[in-house]
Amino acid sequence: MTATRTVSLFSYGTLRHRDVQLATFGRELAGREDSLPGYVRAITEVGRVLYYNIEVSSSPEASVSGTVAEITEHELAAADRYEKDRNYRRILVTLRSGIQAWAYQQV
């Protein structure tokens, strides 16, 4: 039997919502709180829809709170599809805990 490779996903927005997780991954993620230093959380309006976003900050105290969860590469592809429709791209970040994780940033 082949082991399924997992990756870390950092979420600070809608991927933290149970209903979005069930629709995207078919399960609720078991994550833990973490934060992303060097970034701030911003809100972008596209049409009449508000989107959360992360932006690099010049402030050394800045950080974005969120949740980090272990997901499979198959689930990461599902997250890519979900976020692509919202004009996000995946970036690799280092969290305060030292974990490297994927996160999404609006283009």
C-alpha positions in Angstrom: 0.0 0.0 0.0 1.3 3.5 -0.9 1.3 6.2 1.6 -0.5 9.4 0.7 1.8 12.4 0.8 0.4 15.4 2.8 1.2 19.1 2.6 0.4 21.9 5.0 -2.3 24.5 4.0 -2.6 27.8 5.8 -6.1 29.4 5.6 -7.1 32.8 6.8 -10.5 33.1 5.0 -13.3 31.0 3.6 -11.3 27.7 3.6 -11.7 27.9 7.4 -15.4 27.5 7.1 -16.8 24.0 7.7 -19.3 24.2 4.8 -16.5 25.3 2.4 -14.3 22.4 3.6 -17.0 19.9 3.2 -17.8 21.1 -0.4 -14.1 21.4 -1.4 -12.5 18.4 0.4 -15.5 16.2 1.4 -14.5 16.4 5.0 -13.9 18.9 7.8 -10.2 19.7 8.3 -8.6 19.2 11.7 -6.4 22.3 11.9 -4.5 24.2 14.5 -4.1 28.0 15.0 -1.0 29.6 13.6 0.0 32.9 12.1 1.8 34.3 9.1 4.4 36.9 10.1 5.3 39.8 7.8 1.8 40.0 6.2 -1.4 41.9 6.9 -4.9 40.8 6.0 -6.7 43.0 3.5 -10.2 43.0 2.0 -10.6 43.4 -1.7 -13.9 44.2 -3.4 -14.5 42.7 -6.8 -17.8 43.9 -8.1 -20.0 43.6 -5.0 -18.2 40.7 -3.5 -15.6 41.1 -0.7 -12.5 38.8 -0.7 -10.0 38.4 2.1 -6.4 38.7 0.9 -2.9 38.8 2.4 -0.3 41.5 1.6 3.3 41.8 2.5 3.8 44.3 5.3 6.7 46.6 6.1 5.9 46.4 9.8 7.9 43.7 11.7 5.0 43.2 14.1 2.5 42.4 11.4 1.0 38.9 11.1 -2.2 37.3 9.9 -4.0 34.8 12.1 -5.3 31.6 10.6 -5.4 27.8 10.7 -2.9 25.3 9.4 -4.0 21.8 8.4 -2.5 18.8 6.8 -4.1 17.9 3.5 -3.4 15.4 0.7 -2.0 16.5 -2.6 -5.3 15.6 -4.2 -7.1 17.9 -1.7 -4.5 20.7 -2.5 -5.6 20.4 -6.2 -9.2 20.7 -5.1 -8.2 23.9 -3.1 -6.5 25.2 -6.2 -9.7 24.8 -8.2 -11.7 26.5 -5.5 -9.4 29.5 -5.2 -8.7 29.8 -8.9 -12.3 30.7 -9.5 -11.8 33.6 -7.0 -8.6 34.8 -8.8 -6.1 33.6 -6.1 -2.7 32.0 -6.6 -0.9 29.6 -4.3 2.3 30.7 -2.6 4.6 28.9 -0.2 5.0 30.7 3.2 6.7 30.1 6.5 4.4 30.3 9.5 5.3 31.6 13.0 5.6 27.9 14.1 8.3 27.4 11.5 6.0 25.2 9.3 6.2 25.8 5.6 2.7 25.8 4.2 0.7 26.7 1.1 -1.5 29.8 1.3 -3.5 31.7 -1.3 -3.0 35.3 -2.3 -5.3 37.2 -4.7 -3.6 38.2 -8.0 
